[in-house]
Amino acid sequence: MKRTRANNHCCWILSSLLLSLFALLGHQAAASPQQKSTKEELLVLPGEAGRLGGRLVVSLRGEPKTLNPLIAVDARSRDVIGVMQADLVHINRATQLTEPALAKSWKISADGLAYTLVLRQGLKFSDGQALDADDVLFTFRVYLDESVHAPQRDLLMVGGKPIAVRKLDAHTVHFQLPKTYGVGERLFDGLAILPRHLLEKPYQDGKLGQIGSLATAGDQWAGLGPFRLKEYIAGQRLVLERNPYYWKSDAQGNRLPYLDELVFLFVPNADAQVLKFQSGETDMISQLGAENFSVLSKQQRGYTMVDAGPGLEYNFLFFNLNDLGDKTSPETGRKQKWFREVKFRQAVSAAVDREAIVRLVYQGRGAALWGLVAPGNRRWGNEKLAHPARSLERARELLKEANFSWSNGPNGQSILLDSNGNPVEFSVLTSSSNADRAKMAALLQDDLKQLGMHVQVVPLEFRSLLDRVTQSKEYDACVMGIASFDADPNPDINVWLSSGGTHLWNPSQAHPATPWEAEIDRLIEEQMSARTFEQRKKLYDRAQEVLAENQPMIFLASPNILAGAKNSIGNFHPAVLEPYVLWNVEQLYLKNGTENATR
């Protein structure tokens, strides 16, 4: 009997302890609902703690083409993908230094050929499926597959050979490089880790490039970024919702992001973006033109405008140098003969009034350009690169040397003729949604008119423009811009290499079309494997010189990074690297629960 009582007493004590423990755990869970699993190795971010909840609305100049990182080449797609996906090692856009991301640590071998990355444990994709080393292996297998044509592939080829990837255990991955890679761990930034459980079958079926449209069902698309797909309304907006499995927290233990929703409104042009911001329909604005920035700065009604200084965007004119084969019409062939003449391109460059572009397009909030490296990148620019002033006289000399001549038109205007007596006439494409580039094209039109060239400016919706340049190749010339993701040359490999998809004047060449393109290929590949900054810089300087000598891209100007946000937005800190205002989107929050009255 005593034994029974003792047992009952022990059971009562044990039950009380368990109930107390459950109550304590329940209280802790209620006080901090984000901390559900002690197995999750969350990344704790420093900085100002924000408030949970609310919706942030930003605008995009048109619709993204895709949510699929494997085929995204346009900036709008990259903006959206950037908040839905995550990489192994990340470059902080404010400090420009590398920091742990999905990989909590890494080791580089003494010879620089091997990288061993250790993944955080307990992480999940936005659909709740666990992340492990198999997802990383699958991701790099896909990126490296030639048949996929992923833009990331060039970044993973070292000395013409692919990086080898193998799994050491469920959370450790080994990367073996065929040659040393000067960029170090920056290599892994921007390479979104893909969900094998969703994409392996489409990959095996050869349909990987066909998925990831904006209309994809939310449960059919997953990532590791702070937001996931919620709703798409064609022609209007894309709504993302908070990823409940996101792997970062603030210093107080709150799982990020703070915001419940991030909404991208599709807005046709820069002026319309300003109107949306002024009316309170959007909360932040970036990539502002100087004129609109000036207008908004004078008003300052409940928002703050910021000039973050010189960025890494470069704007340029380029001609169609593609080998079109049997598709070449007599008219196109005649024009391409001009465009392939280096002295013609040099003459166009000499005629461009870059200072006028900075003054009239950017109102002085920008810088003239003569090379690929923008002024915001002080570490990698070639200081010896010539910056010649505009000279129509020099331009005419170059054209004469290339057997061009002039005649008088019916109204007494000067007309430039080629060696066969054909007038030099061509069109320049520009994006209809980018007011600054439209102004540049108009200024170029006037500059070249002074040489006797008749230039027609053709504004196109950006997706149509991109299709013309990269797919159909049906164009004469184009004004475009690219913003580097990093100060290191690594992100621009696709522009430099003749095989690159954004080697815009003649992309994706099987073999270099010209000796100077072959030289650039060699220089860039050598600098990527050089061990020291000094060695890399010397090679990169020479590549810049070759580009300047041959002028396939006639560089124009680079803008300052201009942005603004409502005063109700916390942690707003624009950076000079893309994405300018969303680089810390997981830490953005609404102060005091303030939301737009229109919501």
KETOR-560650 format. One line per 2 residues: their letters; for each residue x, y, z of C-alpha. Coordinates in nm, 2 decimals, m for minus. Layout:
a) X:Y:Z | ...
//
This chain:
mk) 0.00:0.00:0.00 | 0.28:0.24:0.09
rt) 0.45:0.15:m0.24 | 0.13:0.24:m0.43
ra) 0.10:0.57:m0.25 | 0.46:0.65:m0.32
nn) 0.42:0.57:m0.69 | 0.11:0.78:m0.70
hc) 0.29:1.06:m0.52 | 0.58:1.04:m0.77
cw) 0.34:1.04:m1.06 | 0.16:1.34:m0.92
il) 0.49:1.53:m0.88 | 0.59:1.43:m1.24
ss) 0.26:1.53:m1.38 | 0.28:1.87:m1.20
ll) 0.63:1.92:m1.34 | 0.52:1.83:m1.69
ls) 0.22:2.06:m1.67 | 0.44:2.34:m1.54
lf) 0.69:2.28:m1.82 | 0.42:2.28:m2.08
al) 0.27:2.60:m1.94 | 0.62:2.76:m1.95
lg) 0.68:2.65:m2.30 | 0.34:2.77:m2.40
hq) 0.40:3.11:m2.25 | 0.73:3.14:m2.43
aa) 0.58:3.04:m2.76 | 0.30:3.30:m2.71
as) 0.56:3.57:m2.62 | 0.78:3.49:m2.91
pq) 0.59:3.29:m3.18 | 0.89:3.32:m3.42
qk) 1.12:3.09:m3.21 | 0.95:2.76:m3.28
st) 1.26:2.54:m3.34 | 1.59:2.53:m3.15
ke) 1.73:2.34:m3.45 | 1.71:2.64:m3.68
el) 2.05:2.82:m3.71 | 1.91:3.17:m3.78
lv) 2.13:3.46:m3.89 | 2.09:3.74:m3.64
lp) 2.11:4.09:m3.80 | 2.24:4.39:m3.61
ge) 2.07:4.73:m3.65 | 1.75:4.91:m3.55
ag) 1.47:4.68:m3.44 | 1.15:4.74:m3.62
rl) 0.78:4.66:m3.59 | 0.61:4.36:m3.73
gg) 0.33:4.39:m3.99 | 0.21:4.61:m4.27
rl) 0.25:4.64:m4.64 | 0.51:4.82:m4.84
vv) 0.44:4.93:m5.20 | 0.71:5.00:m5.46
sl) 0.69:5.05:m5.83 | 0.86:4.88:m6.13
rg) 0.88:5.03:m6.48 | 0.68:4.76:m6.64
ep) 0.63:4.39:m6.57 | 0.91:4.15:m6.49
kt) 0.96:3.88:m6.76 | 1.00:3.59:m6.52
ln) 1.05:3.47:m6.16 | 1.30:3.21:m6.28
pl) 1.67:3.30:m6.20 | 1.78:3.07:m6.48
ia) 1.65:3.29:m6.76 | 1.62:3.63:m6.60
vd) 1.83:3.90:m6.77 | 1.61:4.21:m6.72
ar) 1.65:4.44:m6.42 | 1.28:4.41:m6.33
sr) 1.29:4.04:m6.30 | 1.61:4.06:m6.10
dv) 1.45:4.31:m5.86 | 1.17:4.07:m5.78
ig) 1.38:3.75:m5.78 | 1.62:3.92:m5.54
vm) 1.36:3.94:m5.26 | 1.24:3.58:m5.32
qa) 1.57:3.40:m5.34 | 1.89:3.38:m5.14
dl) 2.26:3.29:m5.19 | 2.52:3.10:m5.01
vh) 2.75:3.40:m4.94 | 2.62:3.75:m4.97
in) 2.78:4.08:m5.05 | 2.64:4.35:m4.82
ra) 2.53:4.63:m5.05 | 2.61:4.89:m4.79
tq) 2.96:4.78:m4.68 | 3.04:4.60:m5.01
lt) 3.20:4.32:m4.80 | 3.11:3.95:m4.80
ep) 2.90:3.81:m4.51 | 2.76:3.47:m4.42
al) 2.42:3.38:m4.57 | 2.28:3.03:m4.63
ak) 2.63:2.92:m4.56 | 2.72:3.00:m4.20
sw) 3.09:2.95:m4.26 | 3.35:2.86:m4.53
ki) 3.71:2.76:m4.57 | 3.94:2.83:m4.86
sa) 4.24:2.59:m4.92 | 4.59:2.73:m4.91
dg) 4.62:2.70:m5.29 | 4.29:2.88:m5.34
la) 4.14:2.59:m5.54 | 3.90:2.44:m5.29
yt) 3.61:2.60:m5.10 | 3.43:2.42:m4.83
lv) 3.09:2.57:m4.73 | 2.89:2.47:m4.43
lr) 2.51:2.53:m4.45 | 2.29:2.65:m4.17
qg) 2.09:2.37:m4.02 | 1.71:2.36:m3.99
lk) 1.64:2.60:m4.28 | 1.34:2.57:m4.51
fs) 1.22:2.69:m4.84 | 0.92:2.92:m4.85
dg) 0.69:2.62:m4.90 | 0.82:2.45:m4.58
qa) 1.05:2.20:m4.75 | 1.39:2.15:m4.59
ld) 1.71:2.29:m4.74 | 2.01:2.06:m4.76
ad) 2.33:2.00:m4.96 | 2.14:1.82:m5.23
dv) 1.96:2.14:m5.32 | 2.30:2.31:m5.36
lf) 2.43:2.03:m5.58 | 2.12:2.04:m5.79
tf) 2.15:2.42:m5.82 | 2.50:2.42:m5.95
rv) 2.44:2.12:m6.18 | 2.16:2.32:m6.34
yl) 2.36:2.65:m6.36 | 2.65:2.46:m6.53
de) 2.44:2.27:m6.78 | 2.51:2.41:m7.12
sv) 2.16:2.31:m7.25 | 2.00:2.54:m6.98
ha) 2.18:2.85:m7.10 | 2.17:3.00:m6.76
pq) 2.34:3.35:m6.74 | 2.52:3.23:m6.43
rd) 2.72:2.97:m6.62 | 2.99:3.21:m6.73
ll) 3.06:3.30:m6.37 | 3.12:2.93:m6.28
mv) 3.36:2.86:m6.56 | 3.73:2.91:m6.46
gg) 3.99:2.88:m6.73 | 3.73:2.74:m6.96
kp) 3.64:2.46:m6.72 | 3.35:2.43:m6.48
ia) 3.37:2.43:m6.11 | 3.32:2.08:m5.96
vr) 3.08:2.05:m5.67 | 3.04:1.75:m5.43
kl) 2.85:1.68:m5.11 | 3.05:1.60:m4.80
da) 2.75:1.56:m4.58 | 2.39:1.68:m4.55
ht) 2.51:2.04:m4.47 | 2.86:2.06:m4.61
vh) 2.95:2.12:m4.98 | 3.29:2.12:m5.14
fq) 3.37:2.33:m5.45 | 3.68:2.24:m5.65
lp) 3.81:2.50:m5.89 | 4.03:2.41:m6.19
kt) 4.23:2.73:m6.14 | 4.26:2.98:m5.87
yg) 3.97:3.23:m5.88 | 4.06:3.58:m5.78
vg) 3.72:3.69:m5.66 | 3.73:3.45:m5.36
er) 3.40:3.38:m5.18 | 3.23:3.67:m5.37
lf) 3.18:3.40:m5.64 | 2.88:3.27:m5.45
dg) 2.69:3.60:m5.42 | 2.38:3.63:m5.64
la) 2.36:3.26:m5.72 | 2.01:3.17:m5.60
il) 1.98:2.83:m5.44 | 1.70:2.64:m5.62
pr) 1.44:2.40:m5.47 | 1.53:2.06:m5.60
hl) 1.19:1.92:m5.49 | 1.01:2.15:m5.73
le) 1.25:2.18:m6.02 | 1.42:1.85:m6.07
kp) 1.14:1.69:m6.28 | 1.11:2.00:m6.51
yq) 1.48:1.99:m6.55 | 1.48:1.62:m6.64
dg) 1.20:1.69:m6.89 | 1.40:1.97:m7.05
kl) 1.13:2.23:m6.95 | 1.31:2.43:m6.69
gq) 1.32:2.74:m6.90 | 0.94:2.73:m6.94
ig) 0.85:2.77:m6.58 | 0.85:3.05:m6.33
sl) 0.61:3.29:m6.51 | 0.44:3.55:m6.30
at) 0.12:3.36:m6.33 | 0.27:3.05:m6.15
ag) 0.07:2.92:m5.86 | 0.21:3.02:m5.52
dq) 0.25:2.66:m5.41 | 0.44:2.57:m5.73
wa) 0.72:2.82:m5.67 | 0.95:2.85:m5.37
gl) 1.26:3.03:m5.26 | 1.48:3.12:m4.96
gp) 1.43:3.49:m4.97 | 1.22:3.70:m4.72
fr) 0.91:3.70:m4.94 | 0.72:3.45:m5.15
lk) 0.46:3.47:m5.43 | 0.10:3.55:m5.33
ey) m0.09:3.72:m5.62 | m0.03:3.84:m5.97
ia) m0.27:4.07:m6.16 | m0.16:4.11:m6.52
gq) m0.07:4.46:m6.61 | m0.12:4.59:m6.26
rl) 0.08:4.44:m5.97 | 0.27:4.15:m5.82
vl) 0.20:4.08:m5.45 | 0.45:3.90:m5.24
er) 0.38:3.78:m4.88 | 0.61:3.73:m4.58
np) 0.80:3.40:m4.59 | 0.72:3.25:m4.25
yy) 1.03:3.02:m4.28 | 1.28:3.30:m4.35
wk) 1.62:3.23:m4.18 | 1.71:3.57:m4.04
sd) 1.61:3.74:m3.72 | 1.68:4.07:m3.55
aq) 1.88:4.11:m3.23 | 1.56:4.08:m3.02
gn) 1.48:3.74:m3.16 | 1.20:3.85:m3.40
rl) 1.20:3.65:m3.72 | 1.24:3.87:m4.02
py) 1.10:4.02:m4.24 | 0.90:4.27:m4.05
ld) 0.66:4.34:m4.34 | 0.35:4.12:m4.41
el) 0.35:4.21:m4.78 | 0.56:4.36:m5.05
vf) 0.37:4.49:m5.35 | 0.53:4.57:m5.69
lf) 0.31:4.80:m5.90 | 0.37:4.80:m6.27
vp) 0.42:5.16:m6.38 | 0.49:5.25:m6.74
na) 0.75:5.53:m6.70 | 0.95:5.74:m6.46
da) 0.70:6.03:m6.45 | 0.42:5.80:m6.36
qv) 0.63:5.65:m6.08 | 0.68:6.00:m5.94
lk) 0.30:6.07:m5.95 | 0.24:5.74:m5.77
fq) 0.49:5.84:m5.50 | 0.35:6.19:m5.47
sg) 0.00:6.06:m5.43 | 0.10:5.81:m5.16
et) 0.03:5.50:m5.37 | 0.39:5.39:m5.33
dm) 0.61:5.41:m5.02 | 0.96:5.43:m5.18
is) 1.11:5.54:m5.51 | 1.45:5.48:m5.66
ql) 1.64:5.51:m5.99 | 1.50:5.86:m6.01
ga) 1.60:6.10:m6.29 | 1.76:6.42:m6.17
en) 1.47:6.64:m6.28 | 1.21:6.44:m6.09
fs) 1.45:6.42:m5.79 | 1.47:6.80:m5.79
vl) 1.09:6.84:m5.81 | 1.04:6.59:m5.52
sk) 1.32:6.75:m5.31 | 1.15:7.09:m5.32
qq) 0.83:6.95:m5.19 | 0.94:6.71:m4.91
rg) 0.58:6.64:m4.80 | 0.61:6.36:m4.56
yt) 0.90:6.19:m4.73 | 1.28:6.22:m4.75
mv) 1.50:6.23:m5.06 | 1.85:6.10:m5.07
da) 2.14:6.15:m5.32 | 2.36:5.85:m5.24
gp) 2.64:5.96:m5.48 | 2.80:5.80:m5.78
gl) 2.68:5.45:m5.85 | 2.79:5.16:m6.07
ey) 2.55:5.21:m6.36 | 2.69:5.27:m6.71
nf) 2.49:5.38:m7.00 | 2.61:5.33:m7.36
lf) 2.53:5.32:m7.73 | 2.61:5.00:m7.92
fn) 2.56:4.89:m8.28 | 2.44:4.56:m8.42
ln) 2.76:4.36:m8.49 | 2.59:4.02:m8.50
dl) 2.66:3.77:m8.78 | 2.31:3.74:m8.92
gd) 2.40:3.49:m9.19 | 2.13:3.43:m9.45
kt) 1.90:3.67:m9.26 | 2.10:3.97:m9.36
sp) 1.91:4.20:m9.60 | 2.11:4.42:m9.84
et) 2.01:4.72:m9.63 | 2.12:4.56:m9.30
gr) 2.44:4.44:m9.47 | 2.52:4.80:m9.58
kq) 2.47:4.94:m9.23 | 2.67:4.66:m9.07
kw) 2.96:4.74:m9.29 | 2.96:5.09:m9.14
fr) 2.92:4.96:m8.79 | 3.20:4.71:m8.82
ev) 3.44:4.98:m8.92 | 3.63:5.07:m8.60
kf) 3.70:5.43:m8.72 | 3.32:5.48:m8.77
rq) 3.26:5.38:m8.41 | 3.55:5.60:m8.29
av) 3.41:5.89:m8.49 | 3.07:5.85:m8.33
sa) 3.24:5.84:m7.98 | 3.43:6.16:m8.06
av) 3.11:6.34:m8.16 | 2.92:6.26:m7.84
dr) 2.89:6.55:m7.60 | 2.91:6.36:m7.28
ea) 2.93:6.67:m7.06 | 2.60:6.79:m7.22
iv) 2.44:6.45:m7.13 | 2.55:6.50:m6.76
rl) 2.43:6.86:m6.76 | 2.10:6.81:m6.95
vy) 1.99:6.46:m6.85 | 2.13:6.44:m6.49
qg) 2.14:6.82:m6.40 | 2.49:6.76:m6.29
rg) 2.40:6.46:m6.06 | 2.61:6.22:m6.26
aa) 2.95:6.17:m6.44 | 3.07:6.14:m6.80
lw) 3.19:5.79:m6.90 | 3.46:5.67:m7.14
gl) 3.47:5.31:m7.01 | 3.29:5.02:m6.86
va) 3.39:5.10:m6.50 | 3.16:5.36:m6.35
pg) 3.30:5.64:m6.13 | 3.14:5.49:m5.82
nr) 3.39:5.20:m5.86 | 3.71:5.37:m5.76
rw) 3.90:5.05:m5.70 | 3.88:4.90:m6.05
gn) 3.87:5.20:m6.29 | 4.17:5.25:m6.52
ek) 4.30:5.59:m6.42 | 4.52:5.61:m6.74
la) 4.22:5.57:m6.97 | 4.19:5.88:m7.19
hp) 3.89:6.11:m7.14 | 3.90:6.31:m7.46
ar) 3.68:6.62:m7.50 | 3.42:6.62:m7.77
sl) 3.57:6.69:m8.11 | 3.37:6.71:m8.43
er) 3.69:6.78:m8.61 | 3.85:6.46:m8.49
ar) 3.53:6.27:m8.58 | 3.54:6.40:m8.94
el) 3.90:6.30:m8.98 | 3.82:5.95:m8.87
lk) 3.53:5.93:m9.11 | 3.75:6.05:m9.40
ea) 4.01:5.79:m9.32 | 3.73:5.53:m9.34
nf) 3.63:5.65:m9.69 | 3.32:5.84:m9.59
sw) 3.25:6.18:m9.76 | 2.99:6.46:m9.75
sn) 2.74:6.61:m9.99 | 2.49:6.90:m9.96
gp) 2.13:6.81:m9.93 | 1.83:6.99:m10.10
ng) 1.81:7.22:m9.80 | 2.18:7.29:m9.78
qs) 2.23:7.04:m9.49 | 2.54:6.82:m9.48
il) 2.48:6.45:m9.56 | 2.73:6.18:m9.48
ld) 2.79:5.93:m9.76 | 2.96:5.59:m9.75
sn) 3.22:5.48:m10.01 | 2.93:5.37:m10.24
gn) 2.75:5.70:m10.21 | 2.48:5.58:m9.98
pv) 2.36:5.83:m9.71 | 2.43:5.72:m9.36
ef) 2.10:5.66:m9.20 | 2.01:5.43:m8.91
sv) 1.78:5.40:m8.61 | 1.85:5.39:m8.24
lt) 1.63:5.19:m8.01 | 1.56:5.31:m7.66
ss) 1.33:5.21:m7.37 | 1.00:5.40:m7.37
sn) 0.99:5.36:m6.99 | 1.32:5.53:m6.93
ad) 1.31:5.91:m6.97 | 1.68:5.96:m6.91
ra) 1.78:5.72:m7.19 | 1.53:5.87:m7.42
km) 1.69:6.21:m7.36 | 2.03:6.06:m7.42
aa) 1.91:5.92:m7.75 | 1.77:6.25:m7.86
ll) 2.10:6.43:m7.77 | 2.30:6.16:m7.97
qd) 2.06:6.22:m8.26 | 2.16:6.59:m8.25
dl) 2.53:6.52:m8.21 | 2.54:6.28:m8.50
kq) 2.33:6.52:m8.72 | 2.63:6.75:m8.70
lg) 2.83:6.48:m8.88 | 2.57:6.45:m9.15
mh) 2.42:6.13:m9.01 | 2.04:6.09:m9.01
vq) 1.94:5.91:m8.69 | 1.59:5.80:m8.60
vv) 1.51:5.74:m8.24 | 1.27:5.44:m8.18
pl) 1.12:5.41:m7.83 | 1.01:5.05:m7.75
ef) 0.86:4.88:m7.44 | 1.16:4.74:m7.26
rs) 1.07:4.37:m7.31 | 1.03:4.43:m7.69
ll) 1.36:4.61:m7.70 | 1.53:4.33:m7.51
dr) 1.38:4.07:m7.75 | 1.50:4.27:m8.05
vt) 1.86:4.29:m7.91 | 1.90:3.94:m7.77
qs) 1.66:3.73:m7.98 | 1.56:3.85:m8.32
ke) 1.87:4.08:m8.36 | 1.65:4.31:m8.57
yd) 1.79:4.65:m8.49 | 2.06:4.90:m8.60
ac) 2.18:5.05:m8.27 | 2.05:5.08:m7.92
vm) 2.10:5.30:m7.61 | 2.09:5.08:m7.30
gi) 2.23:5.08:m6.94 | 2.37:4.81:m6.71
as) 2.42:4.84:m6.33 | 2.70:4.63:m6.18
fd) 2.60:4.42:m5.88 | 2.95:4.44:m5.73
ad) 3.26:4.66:m5.75 | 3.46:4.35:m5.84
pn) 3.47:4.27:m6.22 | 3.30:3.93:m6.16
pd) 2.94:4.04:m6.22 | 3.03:4.19:m6.56
in) 3.18:3.87:m6.71 | 2.87:3.82:m6.93
vw) 2.94:4.17:m7.08 | 3.31:4.12:m7.13
ls) 3.33:3.77:m7.27 | 3.24:3.70:m7.63
sg) 3.03:3.40:m7.52 | 2.83:3.61:m7.27
gt) 2.46:3.66:m7.31 | 2.50:4.04:m7.24
hl) 2.79:4.09:m7.47 | 2.53:4.30:m7.63
wn) 2.67:4.40:m7.97 | 2.72:4.03:m8.06
ps) 2.61:3.80:m7.77 | 2.67:3.43:m7.71
qa) 2.94:3.38:m7.97 | 3.07:3.02:m8.02
hp) 3.41:3.17:m8.09 | 3.54:3.53:m8.07
at) 3.43:3.71:m8.38 | 3.74:3.94:m8.38
pw) 4.10:3.93:m8.26 | 4.03:4.21:m8.01
ea) 3.74:4.02:m7.86 | 3.96:3.72:m7.83
ei) 4.22:3.94:m7.64 | 3.96:4.06:m7.40
dr) 3.84:3.70:m7.34 | 4.20:3.61:m7.25
li) 4.26:3.91:m7.03 | 3.94:3.86:m6.84
ee) 3.99:3.49:m6.79 | 4.35:3.55:m6.67
qm) 4.25:3.82:m6.42 | 3.98:3.60:m6.28
sa) 4.24:3.34:m6.18 | 4.52:3.58:m6.07
rt) 4.59:3.55:m5.70 | 4.66:3.92:m5.61
fe) 4.47:4.24:m5.66 | 4.77:4.40:m5.83
qr) 4.79:4.12:m6.09 | 4.41:4.13:m6.16
kk) 4.41:4.51:m6.18 | 4.69:4.52:m6.44
ly) 4.50:4.27:m6.67 | 4.17:4.44:m6.61
dr) 4.32:4.78:m6.70 | 4.44:4.64:m7.03
aq) 4.10:4.49:m7.11 | 3.95:4.84:m7.05
ev) 4.20:4.98:m7.29 | 4.12:4.73:m7.56
la) 3.75:4.81:m7.52 | 3.82:5.18:m7.54
en) 4.03:5.13:m7.86 | 3.76:4.94:m8.04
qp) 3.45:5.11:m7.91 | 3.19:4.83:m7.95
mi) 3.01:5.01:m7.66 | 3.02:5.39:m7.67
fl) 3.00:5.49:m7.31 | 2.80:5.79:m7.23
as) 2.73:5.87:m6.86 | 2.66:5.73:m6.52
pn) 2.40:5.88:m6.28 | 2.41:5.93:m5.91
il) 2.19:5.70:m5.71 | 1.88:5.91:m5.62
ag) 1.60:5.77:m5.40 | 1.33:5.86:m5.16
ak) 1.09:5.71:m4.90 | 0.81:5.82:m4.68
ns) 0.91:5.92:m4.33 | 0.70:5.63:m4.20
ig) 0.95:5.38:m4.34 | 1.21:5.26:m4.10
nf) 1.56:5.14:m4.18 | 1.56:5.32:m4.52
hp) 1.93:5.34:m4.62 | 1.99:5.36:m5.00
av) 2.30:5.19:m5.13 | 2.50:5.26:m5.45
le) 2.47:4.89:m5.55 | 2.16:4.73:m5.68
py) 1.90:4.68:m5.54 | 1.93:5.04:m5.42
vl) 1.65:5.06:m5.17 | 1.55:4.69:m5.13
wn) 1.89:4.55:m5.04 | 1.78:4.53:m4.67
ve) 1.41:4.47:m4.74 | 1.39:4.22:m4.46
ql) 1.46:4.50:m4.21 | 1.24:4.77:m4.36
yl) 0.93:4.84:m4.15 | 0.64:5.08:m4.09
kn) 0.69:5.31:m3.80 | 0.41:5.33:m3.54
gt) 0.19:5.11:m3.75 | 0.16:5.39:m4.01
en) 0.01:5.28:m4.34 | m0.12:5.46:m4.64
at) m0.47:5.59:m4.61 | m0.54:5.45:m4.95
r) m0.49:5.09:m4.84
//
